[in-house]
Amino acid sequence: MVSKKLIIFLLQWISINTDYDVSKFDFRVKVMESSALQKIVCGGKCPILGFFSDEFGILLTEMNFDNLCNQSILLHEMIHSLQDDDIEVIFKEKEAYYLQNKFLEEFSLKNDIIEILNVKKCRSNQVKNHLSGVRNE
């Protein structure tokens, strides 16, 4: 389950770091089994951890939201929920990944993490954990 406290924290971060009007964030955040998310988004198996659509809101696989990498996935999807529909998908993804990396770097430094995190490092760990049956700790 995603806490309201985390959502508020991420909205504050988005407000400080972008020009998005976070008061417009009014989407459901639902956590589900990985296979259920894959079926909705891809029609079968695929390496997806999060997804946003106006119809479903934010859908995420079950994961530990105390983990900074996993928080960044939620942040990424929250960015998508605030983006203008007229922007091409490639530019939406580029911006969401840029902000996700900025978030990971900022909080890696604040928390004195030896190796500064980024999306690539997080994804590598998440895939490794997924293959070994660990829930994205």
C-alpha positions in Angstrom: 0.0 0.0 0.0 1.2 3.5 -0.8 0.8 5.9 2.1 -0.8 9.3 1.8 2.2 10.7 3.5 4.5 9.5 0.6 2.1 10.9 -2.0 2.1 14.3 -0.3 5.9 14.2 0.0 6.3 13.4 -3.7 3.8 16.1 -4.7 5.7 18.6 -2.7 8.9 17.6 -4.4 7.2 17.9 -7.8 5.9 21.3 -6.9 9.4 22.6 -5.9 11.2 21.0 -8.9 8.7 21.7 -11.7 6.0 24.2 -12.9 3.2 21.6 -12.6 0.1 22.5 -10.6 0.1 19.6 -8.2 -3.3 20.6 -6.9 -4.6 19.0 -10.1 -3.4 15.6 -8.9 -6.5 13.6 -8.3 -5.8 10.1 -9.3 -6.1 6.7 -7.6 -2.9 4.9 -6.8 -3.4 1.1 -6.9 -0.9 -1.6 -6.0 -1.4 -5.0 -7.6 0.4 -8.2 -8.4 2.9 -7.9 -11.2 1.1 -10.4 -13.4 -2.2 -8.4 -13.1 -0.4 -5.2 -14.1 1.3 -6.9 -17.0 -2.0 -8.3 -18.3 -3.7 -4.8 -18.2 -0.8 -2.9 -19.8 0.8 -5.5 -22.1 -1.7 -8.2 -22.5 0.9 -10.7 -21.0 4.4 -10.8 -19.6 6.5 -7.6 -19.8 9.0 -5.8 -17.6 6.6 -3.1 -16.3 6.6 -1.8 -12.7 4.2 1.2 -13.0 1.7 2.7 -15.4 -0.5 5.7 -15.6 -3.7 6.3 -17.6 -6.6 8.7 -17.1 -8.9 5.6 -17.0 -7.0 3.6 -14.4 -5.0 6.2 -12.5 -1.6 5.0 -11.3 -1.0 1.2 -11.2 2.1 -0.2 -9.5 3.4 -3.7 -8.8 3.7 -4.7 -5.2 6.9 -3.3 -3.8 8.4 -1.8 -0.7 7.7 1.9 -0.8 10.3 2.6 1.9 12.8 2.0 -0.9 14.0 5.1 -2.7 14.1 3.3 -6.1 10.5 2.3 -5.7 9.4 5.8 -4.5 11.0 7.1 -7.8 8.7 4.8 -9.8 5.7 6.3 -8.1 7.1 9.8 -8.8 7.6 8.9 -12.4 4.0 7.9 -12.8 2.8 11.0 -10.9 4.7 13.2 -13.4 2.8 11.4 -16.2 -0.5 12.2 -14.4 0.4 15.9 -14.5 1.7 16.2 -18.1 -0.2 17.8 -20.8 -2.0 15.3 -23.1 -0.8 17.2 -26.2 2.8 16.3 -25.7 4.2 13.4 -27.6 4.8 10.3 -25.6 8.6 10.3 -26.2 8.9 13.7 -24.6 6.7 12.8 -21.7 9.0 9.8 -21.0 12.1 11.9 -21.4 10.9 14.4 -18.8 9.6 11.8 -16.4 13.0 9.9 -16.5 14.9 13.2 -16.1 12.9 14.1 -13.0 13.1 10.6 -11.6 16.9 10.7 -12.0 17.0 14.1 -10.3 15.0 12.8 -7.4 17.2 9.7 -7.0 20.4 11.8 -7.1 19.1 14.4 -4.7 18.0 11.8 -2.1 21.1 9.7 -2.6 23.2 12.7 -1.6 20.9 13.7 1.3 21.0 10.2 2.7 24.8 9.7 2.2 24.3 6.7 -0.1 27.8 5.7 -1.2 26.8 5.0 -4.8 24.4 7.7 -6.1 21.3 6.1 -7.5 19.8 6.6 -10.9 17.1 4.9 -12.9 19.5 2.5 -14.6 21.0 1.3 -11.2 17.5 1.0 -9.7 16.2 -1.0 -12.6 19.1 -3.3 -12.5 18.5 -4.1 -8.8 14.7 -4.4 -9.4 15.2 -6.9 -12.2 17.7 -8.9 -10.2 15.4 -8.9 -7.1 12.4 -9.9 -9.3 14.3 -12.8 -10.8 15.3 -14.0 -7.4 11.7 -13.7 -6.0 12.4 -10.7 -3.7 9.8 -8.0 -3.7 11.9 -5.0 -4.8 13.4 -4.4 -1.4 
